[in-house]
Amino acid sequence: MSRRPVLVVLFDGVQSLDVTGPVEVFAGAGRAAGDPSAYPIRTASPDGGPVRTQSGLRLLPDTALADAVAGGAPHTLVVPGGEGTRTPDPALIDWLRTHGPRARRLVSVCTGALLLAEAGLLDGHRATTHWNACDHLARCYPEVEVDPDPIFVRDGRLSTSAGVTAGIDLALALVEEDQGRDVALTVARHLVVFLRRPGNQAQFSVQLSAQTACREPLRDLQHWITEHPDADLSVPALAARVRLSPRHFARAFHAETGTPPGRYVDRVRLEHARRLLEDTSRGVEEVARASGYGTPEAMRRAFLKALETTPAEYRRRFHVPAR
């Protein structure tokens, strides 16, 4: 089995989960594949000294960055994020600028994308980062094509992921590419995470991406909509449930959630249909009815508008067969 050395960059203010998440995935993949040396993992800080994570945890690296590449470039170079990316060490940026292009795979987790961008390694590439840093990345590095929605983006040898746990999703995708689905699934089960959240999955579910209403009746209604996507979710029907006039309800819902009720319903139904297509073998017609679309054609139009793909193609790409 071929060896794929992994080098993880450490620095003061690093997010500890950005480091340990991918490390656990790669280490677990070696064990699952029957070869613990499949992913030799090393960590390195600029001077080889200990670093303090943003949570206060102290990490002791294996070596200094200069020595980490003495024997050649790593197969996979992982650059985590954290508060330390706000004022990065110039020596770290210079090292990334020199050695980043030499790695077979260049991976960032969370705001580690800001370090890659500062080193010029994201110019001309599509990338993502933590939702709270996407505007900053786009504004400060206009040569980067920033996509704020996916949990990870792969652009050739370059892979960037969203906040914290998305680094685990990306690492699992890389392991699946290297070792196959069974190995990745074994690691996911061991870590008690989903094997596959597809890279184009939004960083937030509908309920997380919309604000939660302040008033209890509207907040309860949000949960009810999520649990009943196949119900009558027209504005008059929803207004009646909270005992408001349709006009007053539409204004109040938009003001408190930041989303018009019709758009909120559309997103709930799309998310519900995607989940059924990914996780069940129910027919397209049944999925359409259960998700409130009524007909497969209505669901097809919604998928084309929002995802630029059909339900059938979405299932082909992301369905997980029952084991």
Protein Blocks (a to p, Z undefined) as FASTA:
>chain_A
ZZddddddddehiafklmmmmmmmmmmmmmmnopaklmccddddfkopacddfkopacdd
fbdfklmmmnopcfbdcddedjklmmccfklmmmmmmmmmmpmbdcdehjllmmmmmnop
mgoiacdddfklmmmmmmmmmmbccdfkbmbdcehjbccddehjlmmmmmmmmmmmmnoj
klmmmmmmmnopafbacfklcfbdfklmpccdfblklmmmmmmmmmmmmbccbfklmmmm
nopafklmmmmmmmmnopafklmmmmmmmmmmmmmmmmmccdfklmmmmnonopaklmmm
mmmmmnopafklmmmmmpccdZZ
